[in-house]
Each structure stands twice: as C-alpha cells, then as structure tokens.
Amino acid sequence: MAQRHHEPTDSPAAPVAGDALTGYLRAQAVEFLRALRLHQESGGAPHGGGGAAGRAQPRAGGAGHSPDAARALRRSARRISGTLHTFRPLLDPGWSEGIRPELSWLSGTLAQEHACEARLDRLLLALHRLSGTSTTAPTPPPVPSTAPARQPTTPGPEAAPAGAPTPAATATVTAVAPAATAVATAPAASAAAAVPTATAPLPTPHPPLPDRAHLTLGAVKAGALLDRQLNLARTRAHSAALQALGSARFHAVADQVAVLASEVPLAPAAGNADLRPFAAAAEERLTDAVAALPLLTAGHPYNAEALAHGLSPDPAPHPQDTPWHQVRLLLRLHRYALEVLHTGDRAPLDGRLLAAGEALDRHRDAAEAAAAAAQAARTPRIAPATAYALGVLHADQRHEVEAARYAFQHAWQKQHVGAGTST
C-alpha cells in the first residue's frame, strides 16, 4: 500500500501567520547586533555620536575585525536580505527595497577576505597533491653527525623585497622540492638500513614520470605566484572590510537593523497573510532553475566542453558556471524560507537538501579556484614549467567542478525520489 512520504522540508499543514516572519526577522536582527558587539570588543571601538547600534571604528594599531564577528555579521545579513526578498509583498516596500541592497553589499564585502584565504589554501593543497609530495613522501633520512650544520637562508623581514610572499607562505610552498628529493632518496636509504640482511633483494626505485617531474619543478614557483597574488587580494579585501565597517554607509545599515530588532515594518495586508505560498514560490523558482541545468552533461565523468574555455585570453567567467551559481543562491533562499516557516532554529534539517547545498558550495569554490589559476597563468614572462603547473592545476579544479555537479545531481534526484511514494 503506497503512502505519502512526508519530507521535513514540506510546508506546515496549518497556515503560518505573519507573526512568524516578524519573529524571524527580529531574531536575525538580534544576531546581527550581537555580532556587531563582538566586532567592537575584538577589533573595533565604538565611536561617539548617536546611532542605535553604536559605531564600529577600528582601533588605532588594533588587529582589525574578528573573523568570527565578520562571519556572524555575514550570516545574519544574508538571512535578513534573503527573507526580505522572498516575503517582500508582506513588508513595507520603501523600507525593504532600501535596506536589502545594503545588506547584500555588506555580506559580499565581508566575504571577500575569507574567500581569498580559502582559495589560496585550496590551490596550494592541490599543488602538493598533484606533485605527489603531500602525503606519499617518506621522512628523509637523518643527517650524519659529521655533516656540517646548515645555516638558515631565509632573509629577515627587512630584507624581503616588495611584493614577495611571506616567510610562512614561502616555507609552505617550498616544501615541495625537499619532499620531492626525499621520494628519490628514500629507497636508497631503506636499502642502506637493511645491510645486515645481505640476502634481501634491493628494491628497484621507480623513476618519476616526466610530466610529474616537470610539474614538481614548476609547482614551487606556481605556488609562490599564487601566494603573492592571492595574499595581495586578501590584504586588499581586508582593508576594504575594515573601511566598510567604519563607513557611514555601514552605520546607516546597523541603525536600520537595530530598529528592525524592535519593530518590523509590515505592509497593511500582512496581518492575516499566510506565509506558505511565498515559500512555495521560492521552492518553485529553485525547481525551475534546476530543471534548466545540463544535468545529463554533469552525469558524465568528463565534460570536455568545461575545459574548452580553459586558459583562453577571454577573462570572462566560465559560461557553464553561471546557472549553477544561480541555483546555489535560489537554494539558499529556499532554505531561509523554510527557516521562517519552521520558526528559525527549530527548523528540521533535511540531509538531502544540505548535501545539495554543500555540493554547490564545492562547485563555487572549485570554479573560483580554477579562475584564479587561469589568471595566474596569464602572468607575463613566467617560466614554462610554472605555466605547465598552473595549467594542470586549472584542469584539476575544473574536474573538481564536474565532480561537484555530479554530486549535486545525485543529491537532488535522491531528494525528489524520496519525496515520492514508498511501500
């Protein structure tokens, strides 16, 4: 006997009144103000002069804004902005259309620094993995006691040239070459250690493949180039975030959010309105956008068209990525609408919906990392080995894009199969 399998993301059976929207917006506004207070305590000092939310000016000589505070501000700003977009007919149009773009600006500005840092970590880890030196390299043999001690060659901060990578990043990147040397010398060291058993056959070392050796040679310089470019971008994003958090524009947004914590400007017809049709419309927009995706192409293990754009001179974003990024935004709006219907933190978690969102997050990260590798490969006058390593890195990240699309396809189809009937 077939029966309906109720999903945790289904809308509640009873109508959801506008009070749920009011409570959700107030709760997110309180979270925003709490994150603002955390920012003031960790990296900013309140500036005198009015304002319901206080002023967040950076301290002189301080460490800047806190990553946790910036993340919490971003989270609350995204949820308030997304909720205003989904339920905009129930809100005062002049107020909601004025604050929503400002919240989007704030969220996007605060996200840039973290994005640059995560992108650099992702690319450096991929370089180590592709060059075969991340986890497979054995420990190098100990240096004999008669060998002269090596003197450190890392120059001090005052001797570093302008634009050079930081010592910590250089140490991370240059770890590729010693580990690669260890791969070639470890079998000989193992054989020397096994001299007492003279009858044991000596292992035959396998020479590295030519492309792997070429990649190892260029991986160090490629990593240093990425480190320099992305650290410069991260520094600029950090400065932009500090400037934004101390600007009059942010002060105005914080004051409006402070007012939202106590009073939500609703439209006259919002009192008796049911929130479920608006959440259903957000889900329908998501379903239509997913239906337009090339899921059949994403089901193949190799999508040659995805690499055609590659390292072309055109710096525009990859044409296949845009609809997937749009689906990611619509999935986020759908999740926020469900949080409103289920009163915020008490919203049930759907594992399949979360898996689809995580796959789209990986898709976005891999696509942006591939674009960063392609941008670095367009740097004038780089060595051929460096360009080769960056090309392999770009192809690797585009394959990660395809893997994320494949994972999303399975998560989404599993979600809709599970939402059908069961025996």
N, C-alpha and C positions, 0 to 999 in steps of 0.2 A: 504494500500500500504506500503510494507516494504521498509525501507531505512536504510542506514548505519548510526549507531550512532557513531559519532566521539568522541573518548576519548581524554582528554587533554594530555595523555601520548603518543599519536601517534606521530611518527616522522613527521617532517615538510614535506610538499609535495615537495617543491623545494629542490634541493641539498644544503647541508651545507658544505661550503668550510672549508679548514684548518685554515682560519683566526679565526673562532670561537674557535677552540682548543687553538690557541695561546692566544687569549684574555682571555679565561677562566683560563688558567694556570698562566698568568700574574696577573690576579685579585686575585687568591688564594695565589700567592707568596706575593703580597702586604699585604693581610690579615695576612699572617704568620709573616711578618716583623712588622706589627702594633702590633700584639700580643707579639712579642719579645720585642718591645719597652715598652709595658705595663708591662711586667715582669721586665724589668730593672728599671722602675720607682717605682714599688711596692715592689719588694723583691730582686732584684739583681742590681749590679753596673757594668757598662761597664768596661771591663778590657783593659788596654792599649795594643797596639800592633796589627796593621793591621786588616784585616778582613773586608769585605764589610758590614757585618751585625753587627759588633760590638761584644763585648764579654759580656756574662751574668754570672758573678760570684756572688754568694751570698754574701751579706754584712755581715761583722762580727757583730754578735749579732742581725741580722735582723730577720724578720718574715718569711723568705723563699719566695717561689714563690707564686704569686697570683692565687687563684682558677680560676678567670675569664681569666687570661692570659693563664693558662695551658689548660683551655677548648678551648680557641680560637686557640692556637697552635695545639692542638689535631685535631680540626675540619679542619683546613687548611691542616695539614699533611695528614689526611685521604683522603681528596678530591684530593690532588695532586697525592698521591700514587695510588688511585683508577683510576684516569684518565690516568696516565701513563700505568697502566695495561690494560685498555680497548683499548686504542689507541696506543699501543706500536709499531705496524708496521709503524706508521707515524712519530716516533721520532727516534733520534739518538740512536742506540741500546746500545752502550757503556755507554753513559751518563745516559739513563733511567734505565738500569739494575743496575747501580751503586748507584743511589740515591733512588730508590724505596724501597729496603730493609731497608735503613737507616731511611726513613720516617716512615715505619711500626714499626721499633724499637722504635722510638721516641714517636709515638702515643700510643703504648702499654705500654711503661714505664710511661707516664704521666697519663694513665687511671687507674693505679692500686690503687692509693690512694683514688680517688673518688669511685671506686668500693668497696673497703673495708668499707668505711664510709656508703655508701648506703646499703650495705649488712647487716651491724650491725643494722642500723635503721629499715630495713625491718624485721629482725628476732625479735628484741625487740618489735616492734608493733604487730607482730604475736603472740608472747608470751602473751602480755597483752590481745589480743583479745581471744585467746584460753582459758586463765584462767578466762575469764569473768569479768575482772576488769578494762577494758579500758574506756568504756563509760556507762556501765549499773550500775556502783556502785554509790549509792546516797551519798550526802555530809554527813560526820559523824556529830553526834550531838555536840553542843558546850560543852566545858569542864566547869563544875560549878566553880564559883568563889572561893569556899572553897578548890578546888583541888590544891595540890602543883604544882608549875610550873615545867615543865620537862626541864632538863638540856640537852643541845646538847651533843650527844655522838660521833659525827663524829670526828675522830682524825685529827690533823693538817697534813699538807703535810710532815712535818719532821718525823711524826710517822707512815706514811704509809709504809707497808712492800714492799719489792722489788717485782715487778710483779703484785701488787694489782691494781684493777680498779680505775679510777679517782673518786674524790668525786661526780662530777656532774653525771657521769655514774652510780655510786652506788646509788645516790638518785633516778635516773630514774628507775633503776631495782628494788630497794627495795620498790618502791611504790606499788608493787603488794600485799604485805602482809597487810599493813594498809587498803587498799581498800577492800581486801577480808574480813577483820574483819568488815568493815563498812557494807558489804552486810548482815552479820548475825545480826548486832545490830540495823540497820535502822528500821526494822518493830517494834521492841520493843520501840524505841524512838518515832516513829509515834504514837503508842498506848498511850504512856505516855502523848504526847502532846494533845491527844483527850480525856483526863479525864473528862472535863466539860460535854461532851455528853456521859454520862454513859450508855445510852441505846444502843449506837452504838456497833455492834459486833466487837470484836478484830480480826484483820487479823491473819490468820494462816500462819506462815512462812514455806516456803518450804525448807527442808534440801537440801544442795548441793549434787549432785550426787557423788558417791565415786570416779569415775575417775576424775571429775572436782576438787574435794578436793585434790586428790593426785597430779594432775597437778599443782595446786596452790602452794602446798608445794615445789615442785621441780622447779617451774618457777623462783624463786628468784635466786637460785644457778645456774640454767641453764643460766639465763641472765647474771649473773656475770662471768660465764665461757666464754660465747660468747664475752662479753665485753673485757675480758682480752686477749683472743686470737686474735680477730679482731682488737683491738686497737694496739696490738703489730705488727700485719701485716700492719696496716695503717702507723704506725711510720716507719717501715722499707721501705714501699713504698714511703713515703715522703722523706726519706733520699736518696733513690735510684733516685727519681726525681730530687732532688737538685744536686746530684752528676752528673746525666746525663746532666743537663742544664749547668753545669760548666765544662764539659769534652771537650777534643779536638775533640772527635767524633761529639758532637753537634755543635761545632764551624764550622767544615767542612760542616755539613749539612746546617747550617744557611748561610754560604758563597755561597753554591750552589743555595740555594733558592733566595738569593739576586741577583745572576746572572740571574736566571730564571725570575725575575721581569722585566728585561730589554731585555732579549733575550732568546727565546725558541729554543733549538737545535732540528730542524726538519730533517727528512730524505729527500733526494733529491726528492722523488716522492710525498711528502706531499702537494705540492703547489696546484695541481689540484684534489686532492683526495676528495671524498665525505665521510662525517663522518657518514652518516646514516647506512651503512652496518655494521660498527663496533658497533654502539649502538644496532642494531638489533641482532647481535651475542651475546651481553651481555644479552639481554632480552631472547634469546633462551636458553642460559645456565641456566638462572633462571627458565624458564618454565620446562626444563627437570629435574632440581633438585626438583622442587615442585611435579612433576609427580611421582617421586620416593619416596615421603613421604608416610607414612601409614595414609592417611587422613581418611580412614574408621575407623581405630582404634581410631584416635583422635576425631571422631564424637561420640564416646560412652562417657557417663558421668563418667565412672570409668574404668580405664585401669589397670588391676591387674598386667600386665607384667611390668608396670612402677615402681611398688613398690617392685618387686622381687629382684632388685639389692640392694635397701634399705640400710641397715646397715651391709652389708656383709663385711668380712675382706678385700676384694679387694678394694684398694683406687682409682682404675681407674675411669675415668668419666663414667657417665651412658651411656650405649651403644645406647640408643634411642635418646640421645640429639645431637650427632654429626651431623647427616644430617640436623637437624633443625638449628643448628648454621651455617652450610654451606649455607643454604638458606638465612639466615639473611645477611651474607656477600655478596652473589650474589644480593640480593635485594638492598643493599646499592650501589653496583657498577652500577646497573641498574638506580638508581636514579641519581647518579653522571653523567652518560652518558646522561640522559635527560636534566640535567642542562647545559651540554655543547651544546646540540642541540638547546636549547632554550635560549642561551646566559645568563647563570648563574642565577642571581637573578630574571630575568624576566620569568623564567620557570613557567608554570602553575602548580598549586598544584592539585593533584588528591587525593581526600579524601579517596578513597578505598585503594590506594597504601600506603598512610600514615597510615591507620588503620591496614593494614597488617604488616607494619614495627613496629608499636607500639606493636602489639601482639607478634611479635618475640622478641622485646626488653624485654617485660614482661616474656617471656619464658626463655630468657637467665638469667635474674635476679633471677627468682624463682629457676631455676636449680642450679645456683651457691649458692644460699642461702641454698637449701636442702643439697648440698655437704658440706657446712660449718657446718650445724647442725649435719650431719653424722660424720664429722671429730671431732667435739667436743664430740660426744657420744662415740668415741673410746678412749677418755682420760682415762688413767688407774686410778683405785681407786676412781671413782666418786660414789656418793650415788645412790641407786636405784631410788629414786624419781627424781633426776636430770636426770638420763638416760631415765626415762619414759617421762619426759617433752621434752627432746631433740628428742625422738622417735616420739612423737606426732607432734612436730614442723617439723620434717623431712617429715612426711606423709602429713602435711598441705601444705608444699611448693611443694611437688610432685603433689598434687591436683591442686595447682596454675599452675603448668606446663601444666597439662592436660587442664585446663580452657583456658590458652593462646593458646594452639594448636587448641582448638575448635573455639576460636575467629578468629584465622588466617584462618582456613578452611572457615568460613562464609565470611570473608572479601575477600578472594581470589576468591571464587566461585561467589560472588556478582560482583567482578571486571570483570570476564570473561563473566558472563551473561549480564552485562551492555554493554560490548564491542561488543555484537552481533547485532541483528536487533531489531527494535522497530516499532510499528504500529502507 
